[in-house]
Amino acid sequence: MNEALISILFKEEQWSFDKEGRWIKLRKDGTGQISCRCNFNYFIFADIQWKTIKSSNPSQDTGSTWTKTPKVLGQLDVEITLVNQLPQCAESTALSNMKNLNGNNLIDGSFQPKVYSIRIEEGNFKEPCDGSPPNSEQYRYARRLLFDKSTYPPRSEWKRPEGGPDSNQFWDIKEFVGRQSRDLRGKGRAMNDPDAGGWNRCVIV
């Protein structure tokens, strides 16, 4: 198992999709947290458990921070289990009284272990849901995680997908960034900058 590759996952405080509150944390001890929050509305804020099943290095060293192509650092197969439990840090907050959170939103199948393939890349990235101009001074990120499927449950596992889940299509989110870097600002278009019209992932209701 490639320990250096695995350590990339837990050395980041969190991996972010946007600043609204869609992120995932993976800790060294196999625990973590996941958040799904839009426009101050929480849909998921829960503990997770995770473990690595398999790792692999890229066949060749392609791309770099200064080209248009990310450098692939490797790929991991990871088992992640969503826990129907509010993180301890939120137990004494208003979240403990929310009726549309975690298990109240999701069916039991959401809390079963699921296996994901994650590609880890290095480059010049922005938050996936960031509509800033290509050369804006918004923060950039040096690392990206690309999942083969979303860490958020599919539509079929939501009890009431109409409204926020349907509008925001949480189950399409497969990309998170980390390792914020001031040095990458102003270095041209981010490698994950979507084409015009790619705003469907950023709808907030």
N, C-alpha and C positions, 0 to 999 in steps of 0.2 A: 504494500500500500504506500502511495506517495504522500508521506507526512507533510512535506513542504507545500504540496498542492492543497491538501486538506486544511492546513493552517490558515490559508487565505480566507477560508469561509468564516472562521471564528475570530480572526484578528480585527475585523471591521466591527465597529460599534453597532452598525445596522446597515442593511442593504435597502436602498430606497427606490420606489417607483415615482414618487412625487413628494411635495412638501405638505400635502393635505393630510397624510397619515397612512399611506399604504406602503408598508415596509415589512421586512423579516429580519430577525436576529437569530444567529446561530452561535451558541457558546461552546467552548472547548469541552465541557462536561457532558455534552449530548443533550442539553436543554436549550430552550430559546423562547422566542415570542413572535407572534405575527399580529399585525394590525391592518384592519381594513376600515378606513375612516374617510368620509367625504363631506365637506361642507359642515363640519362639526357633528356629523352623525356617524356613530360607530355601528358597524355591522358585525365585525369580528375584532375582538381583542382577547387573545388567548395564549396560554403556554403551548409550546410544542416540544416534542422529543424527536431526536434525529440521530442517525448513524450512517456511516459510509459503508457501502457494500462493495464497490469496485472503483478503481481509479485508473486513468490512462493518460499518457503524455501525447502531445500532438506528434504526427509523423514527421513534420518538418517545422522549422522555426520561421513562420511567415508573419509578415506585418510588423508594424511598430507604432509607437505613439505619434510619430511624425508623418505617417502615410495615411491613406484613406482606408486602409485595411487593418482591423485590430489584430493583435498578436494573440494567438490561441495558446494559453498556458497549459491546458489539459482539460480532461473531462472526468466527472465523478458520477457514479450512481449512488443516490442517497435515499434512504427510507425516512420519511417524515410522518409523524403522527400528530394530528391536531388534538389537543386535549381540551375537553369541555370544562374548562376551568379558567376563571379570571386570574390574571397574574396577581401575585401578592401585593405589588405596588399599587394596585387599583382597588383592593378590597375595601378600603375605607373612603372611597370616593363615590361620586354620584353614579359611576358606572355599575356599581353593585346593585343598583335599583332599576337598571334599564331592562325593559321587557323584550326588546328586540335585539338581543345580543347573543352571540355564540349558539348554544343549544336551543335557544328560543327561535333562532333564525334557520337553523340547519337540522337536517335529519341525522339519525344515528350513524348512518354510513359515512358521514363526513369525518368521523372520529376514529376511523380505521386506518391502519398504516398504509401508506402509498409510496411507491417507488418513483423517483424522478431522475432523469439524466440532466446533469448541469454542465454546461460548457463555461469555462472561466476564461475571460479575455482581458487583455491589457491594451489600453489605447487612450483616446480622448473622447469622453462621453459626457452627455448631459443627462439630467433626469428624464426618463422616457416620456413623462407627461409634463414637458416644459416647452411652451410655445414661444420662447424668446427668439429673436433674430439670430441668424447663424454666427455673427461675430459679437454677440452681446457679452457683457461682463458678468453674466451669471456664473456661478461656480461650475467647474467641470470636475469630472471624476476619472480616475485612472484605471478602474477595474469594473468589469461587468459580469453579471451572472445571467446566462440564458438557459431557462428551463424548457424541457420538451413539452411540458404542460403546466398549467397555472398551479401555483401553490394555494390558490383560493378554490373552494369547491365548485364543481360544475353546476350549471343551472338546475339540473335534475336533483341536486342535493339541498336546494334551498326550499324551505317550506312555503315562502311567499316571495317569489322572485320579482313579481310585478313592482314597479316603482324604482327605488334606488339600484338594486342589483341589475335589473334589466337595462336601465338607463346607462349604467356605468360599465356593464359587461365585465365584471371582476374576473370571470373565468377565462378571459382572454389575456390577462396580465401574466407575462412569462419572463419579464426582463427587469432586473434590479441593478443599481449601480452603487459603487462604494469607493473608498479612498479619495475623498475630496481633495482637490489640488488647485491652489491659486495659480500655479505656474502654467496650467493648461488654458487659462482664460485668454481670449484673444488669439488663440492659435488656429483660427479658422473654423470651419464648419465641424460640428461634432460628428463622430463616426456613426452615431445612431440617430442623427437628425432626420425625422420623417419627411417624406415628400409633402407638398401642399395637399391638404385634404386628409391628412392623417391624424385628425383631432378627435376621432371617435373614441379613443381610449381616455380622453381627458374630460369627458362630459361629467358635470357635477350637478346633482339635483338635491 
